């Protein structure tokens, strides 16, 4: 696991140490070794976290003739299989690391090698004789890769800071990104929150040659084409795929552990990891003692069932919450508006004391239908049959219900359900798990925003089955998973030099799930039906029957208590800097209503303070170049 960075130099000549400075911004991702490559046409850098072939494999790695250079971030789980094939074709290797395998595979098959790789990765290969740079990103976007085109040249990095280190890059807030962020709490690909910087989409590769850039797709999430499949046959196939995935994911020369929540997903990962490793595993957990959403009893049940070496941390205001929150904007690069970033931060810190590699259960909900939002889509379709007046009356009645301090209370879910039922289905889907509605978002700003969110929602595949869940699973796999869940996991873990591996995201599992009928994903009120049926004889019954609990913080409560001072200080400082773009009168109104318990907007406020802390940390300018006097006048009128 590493961080990579680089840039072409067709039309400019940076000082010789520029690439070393850029590489240094990623040292937290790879504290074990840093290396750079400079040539007249391109500079590359890598910071390495040693996982495989500890004695060798320092980066960059060069081809035997010196013409090709690679910097690599990630793990290729089938690299030994690919290596044997290459050796049979006459290739010779100097190391045992997967980075060299990728380079040799590229020399043999060029860009055709990407589809042969199983794993998580982002890498860059420079061919000096052709003055050609090729970037590639894994199928699901587990590993990040940012790009920025400036004239005829290209900048790239594993994190935004590796691009922002260049003074030539303007630090202006992207209105396209902001439009999505304020609604979704994340920024969907290809946008970021910095104007002129994008993400290379998952499953794509990019080629730069002589100042021209082209992008190509080597894999995409398969369209869901359900076919009848008996439950027993589906269980057998999924069992084989999970076992295969975990056996491959166990490739490591450093200590490994499992992030355990006590839910079905992480417990399933633990089961197959224990089965494949044959040794006693380490598990790590975050608890919320004294809260209704605390998962301790389920965690302890699974720990006892598998006999793991276990460590856990009770996340409470007694921990240095403010200190962590103020550090997160540096490591997250983009604002981590998913409040789950805070427990993942502390979980990564706990894990690093014992392990360098951790397995997680991410991806199972998006693949097999685990989120409550999928059932909300089904219920809302029925609510929509009621007269709008009746829905508005119910909403007015619910507003008399005092807001609860519970993380996600019944009144909160009912209000969101009714509000969402008044929206188009695709907008409602992202509203269930999002924050501000379109009207609320408009009230926060003094300028109109481009319709980026509308554009993203329009990409929902109309050709998918009309079963009520397939379009939303597809959307979440393409956007929510890659741009929220995996971003959060990558940044918070790599801040502590921990590599997180999500075995559910083996692309063969995605391709298998795309063929499943919807009733094997959501069967009545039973979600993740196939996965739970498979694990029925493997996990304790309580784990399969328990309600799903999201992995985040009690934001409503903590902003009324231990985080109130941080909230107020952050908003006051932001008003002094960004009042030309944001309406702080509206923000104050939302804050006051929250403090009075008239509404619950803790997750909305989390997104705002993380945005403002990030803008302050990275000196992001809030007067985007495309805000014209005409736009300002239109808002005033």
C-alpha positions as CSV (number, residue, x, y, z in Angstrom):
1,X,0.0,0.0,0.0
2,X,1.4,3.4,-1.0
3,X,0.7,6.9,-2.1
4,X,1.6,7.9,-5.6
5,X,2.1,11.3,-7.2
6,X,3.4,12.7,-10.4
7,X,3.2,15.2,-13.2
8,X,4.2,15.7,-16.9
9,X,6.5,18.5,-17.9
10,X,5.9,19.2,-21.5
11,X,5.4,23.0,-21.2
12,X,7.0,23.9,-17.9
13,X,10.1,23.1,-15.9
14,X,9.6,22.9,-12.1
15,X,12.5,23.0,-9.7
16,X,14.2,19.6,-9.3
17,X,12.9,19.1,-5.7
18,X,9.2,19.6,-6.7
19,X,8.5,15.9,-7.1
20,X,10.1,15.1,-3.7
21,X,8.0,17.8,-2.0
22,X,4.8,16.3,-3.7
23,X,5.8,12.8,-2.6
24,X,6.4,14.1,1.0
25,X,2.7,15.1,1.3
26,X,1.8,11.4,1.2
27,X,4.3,10.1,3.7
28,X,1.5,9.1,6.1
29,X,0.3,6.6,3.4
30,X,3.7,5.1,3.0
31,X,6.0,5.8,5.9
32,X,8.4,2.9,5.2
33,X,10.1,4.1,2.0
34,X,9.9,7.1,-0.4
35,X,11.3,7.3,-3.8
36,X,11.1,9.6,-6.9
37,X,11.9,9.5,-10.6
38,X,12.7,12.5,-12.7
39,X,13.0,12.8,-16.5
40,X,12.6,15.6,-19.0
41,X,9.0,14.5,-19.8
42,X,7.6,13.2,-16.5
43,X,8.3,13.0,-12.7
44,X,6.9,10.3,-10.5
45,X,6.9,9.7,-6.7
46,X,5.8,7.0,-4.3
47,X,5.5,6.6,-0.5
48,X,5.5,2.9,0.4
49,X,3.8,1.0,3.2
50,X,5.5,-2.4,3.1
51,X,3.1,-5.3,3.0
52,X,4.6,-7.9,0.6
53,X,8.3,-8.5,-0.1
54,X,9.5,-6.3,2.7
55,X,13.1,-6.6,1.8
56,X,12.7,-5.5,-1.8
57,X,10.1,-3.8,-4.0
58,X,11.1,-0.2,-3.2
59,X,9.5,2.2,-5.6
60,X,9.7,3.4,-8.3
61,X,10.4,0.2,-10.1
62,X,12.0,0.2,-13.6
63,X,11.9,-2.2,-16.5
64,X,15.2,-4.0,-17.2
65,X,15.9,-1.7,-20.1
66,X,15.1,1.4,-18.1
67,X,12.5,2.6,-20.5
68,X,9.4,2.0,-18.3
69,X,8.9,3.2,-14.7
70,X,6.0,2.4,-12.4
71,X,4.6,3.8,-9.1
72,X,1.9,1.7,-7.6
73,X,-0.7,1.9,-4.8
74,X,-2.6,-1.1,-3.7
75,X,-2.5,-4.9,-3.8
76,X,-2.9,-7.4,-6.6
77,X,-4.2,-10.6,-5.0
78,X,-3.6,-12.8,-8.0
79,X,-0.1,-11.5,-8.8
80,X,1.5,-14.9,-8.3
81,X,-0.8,-16.4,-10.9
82,X,-0.1,-13.6,-13.3
83,X,3.6,-13.8,-12.6
84,X,3.7,-17.6,-13.4
85,X,2.0,-16.8,-16.8
86,X,4.6,-14.1,-17.5
87,X,7.5,-16.3,-16.6
88,X,6.2,-18.9,-19.0
89,X,6.3,-16.2,-21.7
90,X,10.0,-15.5,-20.9
91,X,9.8,-12.7,-18.4
92,X,12.4,-12.5,-15.5
93,X,11.7,-10.9,-12.1
94,X,14.1,-9.1,-9.7
95,X,11.7,-9.0,-6.7
96,X,8.7,-10.9,-5.3
97,X,6.4,-7.8,-5.1
98,X,3.2,-7.3,-7.0
99,X,4.4,-3.9,-8.3
100,X,6.9,-5.5,-10.6
101,X,4.3,-8.0,-11.7
102,X,2.1,-5.2,-12.9
103,X,5.0,-3.5,-14.7
104,X,5.9,-6.8,-16.5
105,X,2.2,-7.5,-17.3
106,X,2.0,-4.0,-18.9
107,X,5.1,-4.7,-21.0
108,X,3.5,-7.9,-22.2
109,X,-0.1,-6.9,-22.8
110,X,-0.1,-3.1,-22.6
111,X,-3.4,-1.7,-21.3
112,X,-5.0,-5.2,-21.9
113,X,-3.3,-6.2,-18.6
114,X,-5.7,-4.3,-16.4
115,X,-8.6,-6.7,-16.9
116,X,-6.3,-9.6,-15.8
117,X,-5.6,-8.0,-12.4
118,X,-7.7,-8.8,-9.3
119,X,-7.3,-6.4,-6.4
120,X,-7.3,-2.8,-5.4
121,X,-5.0,-0.4,-7.2
122,X,-4.1,2.9,-8.6
123,X,-0.8,3.2,-10.6
124,X,1.1,5.2,-13.1
125,X,3.5,3.9,-15.8
126,X,5.8,6.1,-17.8
127,X,7.3,5.1,-21.1
128,X,10.3,7.3,-21.8
129,X,10.8,6.3,-25.5
130,X,7.2,7.0,-26.3
131,X,6.8,10.0,-23.9
132,X,3.6,8.2,-22.8
133,X,2.0,8.2,-19.3
134,X,-0.7,5.7,-18.4
135,X,-2.8,5.8,-15.2
136,X,-5.2,3.1,-14.1
137,X,-7.6,2.7,-11.2
138,X,-9.2,-0.5,-9.8
139,X,-12.7,-1.6,-10.8
140,X,-14.6,-0.4,-7.7
141,X,-12.5,2.7,-6.9
142,X,-11.1,1.2,-3.6
143,X,-7.9,3.1,-4.2
144,X,-8.1,6.8,-5.0
145,X,-6.6,8.7,-8.0
146,X,-7.0,12.4,-8.6
147,X,-6.0,14.2,-11.8
148,X,-5.8,17.8,-13.0
149,X,-5.1,19.0,-16.6
150,X,-3.2,22.3,-16.9
151,X,-2.6,23.3,-20.5
152,X,-0.8,20.4,-22.1
153,X,0.3,18.9,-18.8
154,X,-1.2,16.5,-16.4
155,X,-0.9,16.3,-12.6
156,X,-2.0,13.3,-10.5
157,X,-1.9,12.0,-7.0
158,X,-3.5,9.5,-4.5
159,X,-4.8,12.5,-2.5
160,X,-5.6,16.1,-3.4
161,X,-2.7,17.4,-1.3
162,X,-0.3,15.8,-3.8
163,X,-1.8,18.2,-6.4
164,X,-2.4,21.2,-4.2
165,X,1.3,21.3,-3.3
166,X,1.8,22.9,-6.7
167,X,1.5,26.7,-6.6
168,X,0.3,26.6,-10.2
169,X,-2.9,24.9,-9.1
170,X,-5.7,27.4,-8.0
171,X,-7.6,26.5,-4.9
172,X,-11.1,27.5,-5.8
173,X,-14.2,25.9,-4.6
174,X,-16.0,23.9,-7.2
175,X,-19.7,24.8,-7.5
176,X,-20.4,21.5,-9.3
177,X,-19.0,19.6,-6.4
178,X,-20.7,21.9,-3.8
179,X,-24.1,21.3,-5.3
180,X,-23.7,17.5,-4.7
181,X,-22.0,17.8,-1.4
182,X,-24.7,19.8,0.3
183,X,-27.3,17.2,-0.7
184,X,-25.4,14.0,-0.5
185,X,-22.7,14.7,2.0
186,X,-20.2,13.5,-0.6
187,X,-19.0,14.5,-4.1
188,X,-19.7,11.9,-6.8
189,X,-17.1,11.1,-9.5
190,X,-15.7,12.8,-11.5
191,X,-16.0,16.0,-9.5
192,X,-14.2,17.1,-6.4
193,X,-14.7,20.2,-4.3
194,X,-11.7,21.9,-6.0
195,X,-12.3,23.5,-9.4
196,X,-10.1,21.9,-12.1
197,X,-9.3,18.7,-10.1
198,X,-11.2,15.5,-10.9
199,X,-11.2,11.8,-9.9
200,X,-10.3,9.2,-12.4
201,X,-13.4,7.0,-12.4
202,X,-13.2,3.4,-11.2
203,X,-12.5,0.8,-13.9
204,X,-10.9,3.4,-16.1
205,X,-7.4,4.1,-17.5
206,X,-6.0,7.3,-18.8
207,X,-3.3,8.0,-21.4
208,X,-1.3,11.2,-21.7
209,X,0.8,11.5,-24.8
210,X,2.4,14.6,-26.2
211,X,-0.1,16.9,-24.3
212,X,-3.2,15.0,-25.3
213,X,-5.3,13.0,-22.8
214,X,-7.7,10.2,-23.5
215,X,-9.8,8.1,-21.0
216,X,-10.9,4.5,-21.5
217,X,-13.0,2.0,-19.6
218,X,-11.7,-1.6,-19.1
219,X,-14.5,-2.7,-16.7
220,X,-17.8,-1.3,-15.4
221,X,-20.3,-2.4,-12.8
222,X,-22.5,-4.9,-14.7
223,X,-26.1,-4.0,-15.4
224,X,-28.4,-6.0,-13.3
225,X,-30.0,-8.8,-15.4
226,X,-31.8,-11.0,-12.9
227,X,-32.4,-14.6,-13.9
228,X,-34.3,-17.3,-11.9
229,X,-31.9,-19.0,-9.5
230,X,-32.7,-21.5,-6.8
231,X,-31.8,-20.4,-3.3
232,X,-29.5,-23.4,-2.6
233,X,-27.6,-22.9,-5.9
234,X,-27.1,-19.2,-5.1
235,X,-25.9,-20.0,-1.6
236,X,-23.4,-22.5,-2.9
237,X,-22.0,-20.1,-5.5
238,X,-21.7,-17.2,-3.0
239,X,-20.1,-19.5,-0.5
240,X,-17.4,-20.4,-3.1
241,X,-16.9,-16.8,-4.1
242,X,-16.5,-15.5,-0.5
243,X,-14.1,-18.3,0.4
244,X,-12.1,-17.6,-2.8
245,X,-12.0,-13.9,-2.1
246,X,-10.8,-14.2,1.5
247,X,-8.1,-16.7,0.6
248,X,-6.7,-14.3,-1.9
249,X,-7.0,-11.3,0.5
250,X,-4.9,-13.0,3.1
251,X,-1.8,-12.3,1.1
252,X,0.5,-10.4,3.5
253,X,3.8,-10.5,5.3
254,X,2.7,-8.2,8.2
255,X,0.1,-8.7,11.0
256,X,-3.6,-8.7,9.9
257,X,-6.9,-8.2,11.7
258,X,-10.6,-7.8,11.2
259,X,-12.7,-4.7,11.8
260,X,-15.7,-6.1,13.7
261,X,-19.0,-4.3,14.2
262,X,-21.1,-7.3,15.3
263,X,-23.2,-7.0,12.1
264,X,-23.7,-9.6,9.4
265,X,-21.1,-8.2,7.0
266,X,-18.0,-7.9,9.2
267,X,-18.9,-11.2,11.0
268,X,-19.1,-12.9,7.6
269,X,-15.7,-11.6,6.7
270,X,-14.4,-12.9,10.0
271,X,-15.9,-16.3,9.4
272,X,-14.3,-16.8,6.0
273,X,-11.0,-15.3,7.2
274,X,-10.9,-17.7,10.1
275,X,-11.8,-20.6,7.8
276,X,-9.0,-19.7,5.3
277,X,-6.3,-18.8,7.7
278,X,-6.6,-21.6,10.2
279,X,-5.1,-19.5,12.9
280,X,-6.5,-17.3,15.7
281,X,-7.3,-13.8,14.3
282,X,-7.2,-10.3,15.8
283,X,-10.4,-8.2,15.9
284,X,-10.9,-4.5,16.6
285,X,-14.1,-2.6,17.4
286,X,-15.6,0.7,18.4
287,X,-18.3,0.8,21.0
288,X,-20.7,3.4,22.3
289,X,-21.4,2.3,25.8
290,X,-24.7,3.5,27.3
291,X,-26.3,4.3,23.9
292,X,-29.2,2.4,22.4
293,X,-27.1,1.8,19.2
294,X,-24.1,0.3,21.0
295,X,-23.2,-3.0,19.4
296,X,-21.0,-4.4,22.2
297,X,-23.1,-7.4,23.1
298,X,-23.1,-8.5,19.5
299,X,-19.4,-7.9,19.1
300,X,-18.6,-9.9,22.2
301,X,-20.8,-12.8,21.0
302,X,-18.9,-13.0,17.7
303,X,-15.6,-12.7,19.4
304,X,-16.5,-15.6,21.7
305,X,-17.8,-17.6,18.8
306,X,-14.5,-17.4,16.9
307,X,-12.1,-17.0,19.8
308,X,-10.3,-13.9,18.5
309,X,-7.7,-11.7,20.2
310,X,-9.9,-8.7,20.6
311,X,-9.5,-5.0,21.4
312,X,-12.1,-2.3,21.5
313,X,-12.5,1.4,22.3
314,X,-15.5,3.1,23.8
315,X,-16.0,6.3,21.7
316,X,-17.3,9.0,24.0
317,X,-16.7,12.7,24.8
318,X,-13.9,11.5,27.1
319,X,-11.8,10.9,24.0
320,X,-10.2,13.8,22.3
321,X,-13.1,14.3,19.8
322,X,-12.3,17.9,18.9
323,X,-8.6,17.1,18.3
324,X,-9.5,14.3,15.9
325,X,-12.1,16.4,14.1
326,X,-9.6,19.2,13.6
327,X,-7.0,16.7,12.2
328,X,-9.5,15.0,9.8
329,X,-9.6,17.8,7.2
330,X,-5.9,17.4,6.6
331,X,-6.0,13.7,6.0
332,X,-9.4,13.5,4.3
333,X,-8.4,16.0,1.6
334,X,-12.1,16.5,0.7
335,X,-14.4,17.2,3.6
336,X,-15.5,13.9,5.3
337,X,-19.1,14.8,5.6
338,X,-19.9,11.2,6.5
339,X,-19.8,11.4,10.3
340,X,-18.7,7.7,10.3
341,X,-15.3,9.1,9.6
342,X,-14.8,9.9,13.3
343,X,-15.3,6.3,14.6
344,X,-13.2,5.0,11.7
345,X,-10.4,7.4,12.7
346,X,-10.3,6.0,16.2
347,X,-10.7,2.4,14.9
348,X,-7.7,2.8,12.6
349,X,-5.7,4.3,15.4
350,X,-6.6,1.4,17.7
351,X,-5.9,-1.2,14.9
352,X,-2.4,0.3,14.1
353,X,-1.2,-0.7,17.6
354,X,-1.3,-4.3,16.5
355,X,-1.9,-4.6,12.8
356,X,-0.9,-3.1,9.5
357,X,-3.7,-4.8,7.4
358,X,-7.4,-4.9,8.3
359,X,-10.4,-6.6,6.6
360,X,-13.7,-4.8,6.5
361,X,-17.3,-5.7,5.5
362,X,-17.7,-2.7,3.1
363,X,-19.7,-3.3,0.0
364,X,-22.2,-6.0,1.2
365,X,-25.0,-3.5,1.8
366,X,-24.7,-2.0,-1.7
367,X,-24.4,-5.4,-3.4
368,X,-27.1,-7.4,-1.5
369,X,-29.6,-4.7,-0.5
370,X,-28.8,-4.0,3.2
371,X,-29.7,-0.4,3.6
372,X,-33.0,0.8,5.0
373,X,-33.1,3.3,2.2
374,X,-34.0,0.4,-0.2
375,X,-37.1,-0.4,1.8
376,X,-37.9,3.3,2.1
377,X,-38.0,3.4,-1.7
378,X,-40.6,0.6,-1.7
379,X,-42.7,2.2,1.1
380,X,-42.5,5.7,-0.5
381,X,-44.0,4.3,-3.7
382,X,-47.1,3.4,-1.7
383,X,-47.1,6.7,0.2
384,X,-47.1,8.6,-3.1
385,X,-50.5,7.2,-3.8
386,X,-51.9,9.4,-1.1
387,X,-53.1,12.9,-1.9
388,X,-50.2,15.4,-1.4
389,X,-52.4,17.3,1.0
390,X,-52.6,14.3,3.3
391,X,-48.8,14.0,3.3
392,X,-48.3,17.7,4.1
393,X,-50.8,17.3,7.0
394,X,-48.9,14.4,8.4
395,X,-45.7,16.3,8.1
396,X,-47.2,19.3,10.0
397,X,-48.4,16.9,12.7
398,X,-44.9,15.3,13.0
399,X,-43.3,18.7,13.6
400,X,-45.1,18.8,16.9
401,X,-43.1,15.7,17.9
402,X,-40.0,17.0,19.8
403,X,-36.7,16.1,18.1
404,X,-35.0,13.2,19.8
405,X,-31.3,12.9,20.8
406,X,-31.3,9.4,19.4
407,X,-28.9,8.9,16.5
408,X,-31.6,8.1,14.1
409,X,-35.0,8.1,15.9
410,X,-38.4,7.0,14.7
411,X,-39.6,10.6,14.3
412,X,-36.5,11.4,12.2
413,X,-37.1,8.5,9.9
414,X,-40.8,9.3,9.5
415,X,-40.2,12.9,8.7
416,X,-37.5,12.0,6.1
417,X,-39.8,9.4,4.6
418,X,-42.7,11.8,4.2
419,X,-40.5,14.6,2.8
420,X,-38.9,12.2,0.4
421,X,-42.2,10.8,-0.8
422,X,-42.9,14.3,-2.3
423,X,-39.8,14.1,-4.4
424,X,-39.0,12.1,-7.6
425,X,-38.0,8.6,-6.7
426,X,-34.3,9.0,-7.6
427,X,-34.0,12.2,-5.7
428,X,-35.8,10.6,-2.7
429,X,-33.4,7.8,-2.7
430,X,-30.4,10.0,-2.1
431,X,-32.4,12.2,0.3
432,X,-33.0,9.3,2.7
433,X,-29.4,9.1,3.5
434,X,-28.4,12.7,2.6
435,X,-28.9,16.0,4.2
436,X,-30.4,19.2,2.7
437,X,-33.3,19.2,0.2
438,X,-33.1,21.3,-2.9
439,X,-35.0,24.2,-1.3
440,X,-33.0,24.0,1.9
441,X,-29.8,24.0,-0.1
442,X,-30.8,27.1,-2.0
443,X,-31.5,28.9,1.2
444,X,-27.9,28.3,2.3
445,X,-26.3,30.1,-0.7
446,X,-26.2,33.5,-2.2
447,X,-25.6,32.3,-5.7
448,X,-27.3,29.6,-7.8
449,X,-25.5,26.3,-8.2
450,X,-25.1,24.3,-11.4
451,X,-27.5,21.3,-11.6
452,X,-24.8,18.7,-10.9
453,X,-26.9,16.6,-8.7
454,X,-29.6,16.4,-11.3
455,X,-27.0,15.3,-13.9
456,X,-25.8,12.5,-11.6
457,X,-29.3,11.3,-10.8
458,X,-30.1,11.3,-14.5
459,X,-27.4,8.7,-15.0
460,X,-29.5,6.1,-13.1
461,X,-29.9,3.4,-15.7
462,X,-33.4,3.5,-17.0
463,X,-32.9,0.1,-18.6
464,X,-32.6,-1.7,-15.3
465,X,-35.4,-4.0,-14.1
466,X,-38.4,-2.2,-12.6
467,X,-38.3,-4.2,-9.4
468,X,-38.1,-1.2,-7.1
469,X,-34.5,-1.8,-6.0
470,X,-32.2,-2.5,-8.9
471,X,-31.7,1.2,-10.0
472,X,-30.9,2.2,-6.5
473,X,-28.4,-0.6,-5.9
474,X,-26.8,0.4,-9.1
475,X,-26.6,4.0,-8.1
476,X,-25.1,3.2,-4.7
477,X,-22.5,0.9,-6.2
478,X,-21.4,3.5,-8.7
479,X,-21.5,6.6,-6.4
480,X,-22.2,6.2,-2.7
481,X,-19.8,3.2,-2.3
482,X,-16.9,4.6,-4.3
483,X,-17.2,8.3,-3.3
484,X,-18.4,8.1,0.3
485,X,-17.8,4.7,2.0
486,X,-14.5,3.8,0.4
487,X,-13.2,7.4,0.6
488,X,-13.9,7.5,4.3
489,X,-12.2,4.1,4.8
490,X,-9.2,4.9,2.7
491,X,-8.4,8.3,4.2
492,X,-9.0,7.5,7.8
493,X,-7.1,4.2,7.7
494,X,-4.2,5.6,5.7
495,X,-3.9,8.5,8.1
496,X,-2.6,5.9,10.5
497,X,-0.7,3.8,7.9
498,X,-3.3,0.9,8.0
499,X,-4.3,-0.9,4.8
500,X,-8.0,-1.8,4.7
501,X,-9.2,-4.6,2.4
502,X,-12.9,-5.1,1.6
503,X,-13.3,-8.8,0.4
504,X,-16.9,-8.3,-0.7
505,X,-15.6,-6.0,-3.5
506,X,-14.0,-8.8,-5.5
507,X,-15.4,-8.0,-8.9
508,X,-16.6,-11.6,-9.4
509,X,-19.0,-11.2,-6.4
510,X,-20.4,-8.0,-8.1
511,X,-20.8,-9.9,-11.4
512,X,-22.6,-12.8,-9.6
513,X,-24.9,-10.4,-7.7
514,X,-26.0,-8.7,-10.9
515,X,-27.6,-12.0,-12.0
516,X,-29.6,-12.5,-8.8
517,X,-33.4,-12.0,-8.8
518,X,-34.4,-9.1,-6.5
519,X,-36.1,-11.5,-4.0
520,X,-32.8,-13.0,-3.1
521,X,-31.6,-9.5,-2.0
522,X,-34.8,-8.1,-0.4
523,X,-37.5,-10.7,0.4
524,X,-40.4,-8.9,2.0
525,X,-39.0,-7.3,5.2
526,X,-35.8,-9.4,5.1
527,X,-32.8,-7.6,3.7
528,X,-29.6,-9.2,2.4
529,X,-31.7,-12.3,2.2
530,X,-29.2,-14.5,0.3
531,X,-26.3,-13.5,2.5
532,X,-28.2,-14.1,5.7
533,X,-29.5,-17.5,4.5
534,X,-25.9,-18.5,3.6
535,X,-24.7,-17.5,7.1
536,X,-27.6,-19.0,8.9
537,X,-25.7,-22.2,9.9
538,X,-22.4,-20.3,10.4
539,X,-23.1,-17.3,12.6
540,X,-24.9,-16.9,16.0
541,X,-28.7,-16.5,15.4
542,X,-28.7,-13.1,17.2
543,X,-26.3,-11.6,14.6
544,X,-28.6,-12.6,11.7
545,X,-31.8,-11.3,13.5
546,X,-30.5,-8.0,14.9
547,X,-31.5,-4.6,13.4
548,X,-28.9,-2.8,11.3
549,X,-27.0,0.0,13.0
550,X,-25.0,2.5,11.0
551,X,-21.4,3.1,12.0
552,X,-21.4,6.8,12.8
553,X,-21.7,9.1,15.8
554,X,-24.8,10.5,17.7
555,X,-24.4,13.8,15.9
556,X,-27.7,15.3,17.0
557,X,-26.8,14.8,20.7
558,X,-23.1,15.7,20.5
559,X,-23.8,19.0,18.7
560,X,-26.1,19.9,21.6
561,X,-23.4,19.0,24.1
562,X,-19.7,18.2,23.8
563,X,-19.3,19.5,20.2
564,X,-21.4,22.6,20.6
565,X,-18.5,25.0,21.2
566,X,-16.5,23.6,18.2
567,X,-19.6,24.0,16.0
568,X,-20.2,27.6,17.0
569,X,-16.5,28.6,16.7
570,X,-16.2,27.0,13.3
571,X,-19.4,28.7,12.0
572,X,-18.3,32.1,13.3
573,X,-14.8,31.8,11.7
574,X,-16.4,30.7,8.4
575,X,-18.8,33.6,8.3
576,X,-15.9,36.0,8.5
577,X,-14.3,34.4,5.4
578,X,-17.1,33.0,3.2
579,X,-20.2,35.3,3.6
580,X,-20.1,36.2,-0.1
581,X,-21.1,32.7,-1.0
582,X,-23.0,31.3,2.0
583,X,-26.0,32.7,3.8
584,X,-25.0,32.5,7.4
585,X,-28.4,33.8,8.5
586,X,-29.9,30.6,7.2
587,X,-27.2,28.5,8.8
588,X,-27.8,30.2,12.2
589,X,-31.5,29.5,11.8
590,X,-30.9,25.8,11.3
591,X,-28.4,25.7,14.2
592,X,-30.8,27.4,16.6
593,X,-33.7,25.2,15.6
594,X,-31.4,22.2,16.3
595,X,-30.3,23.5,19.7
596,X,-34.0,24.1,20.6
597,X,-34.8,20.5,19.5
598,X,-37.3,21.8,17.0
599,X,-35.5,19.8,14.3
600,X,-32.7,17.3,14.1
601,X,-30.0,18.4,11.7
602,X,-26.9,17.0,13.4
603,X,-25.7,15.3,10.2
604,X,-26.3,18.5,8.2
605,X,-24.3,20.5,10.7
606,X,-21.5,17.9,10.6
607,X,-21.2,18.4,6.8
608,X,-21.1,22.1,7.1
609,X,-18.4,22.3,9.8
610,X,-16.2,19.7,8.0
611,X,-16.6,21.8,4.8
612,X,-15.5,25.0,6.6
613,X,-12.7,23.3,8.5
614,X,-11.4,21.9,5.3
615,X,-11.6,25.2,3.4
616,X,-9.7,26.8,6.2
617,X,-7.0,24.1,6.4
618,X,-6.4,24.1,2.6
619,X,-7.0,27.8,2.0
620,X,-9.8,27.1,-0.5
621,X,-11.3,30.3,-2.0
622,X,-15.1,30.5,-1.9
623,X,-15.4,33.1,-4.7
624,X,-15.3,30.7,-7.7
625,X,-14.2,32.2,-10.9
626,X,-17.5,31.7,-12.6
627,X,-19.6,33.6,-10.1
628,X,-20.6,36.7,-12.2
629,X,-22.2,39.9,-11.1
630,X,-25.3,38.8,-13.1
631,X,-25.6,35.7,-10.9
632,X,-25.2,37.8,-7.7
633,X,-27.8,40.3,-9.0
634,X,-30.2,37.4,-9.9
635,X,-30.1,36.1,-6.3
636,X,-30.5,39.6,-4.8
637,X,-33.6,40.2,-7.0
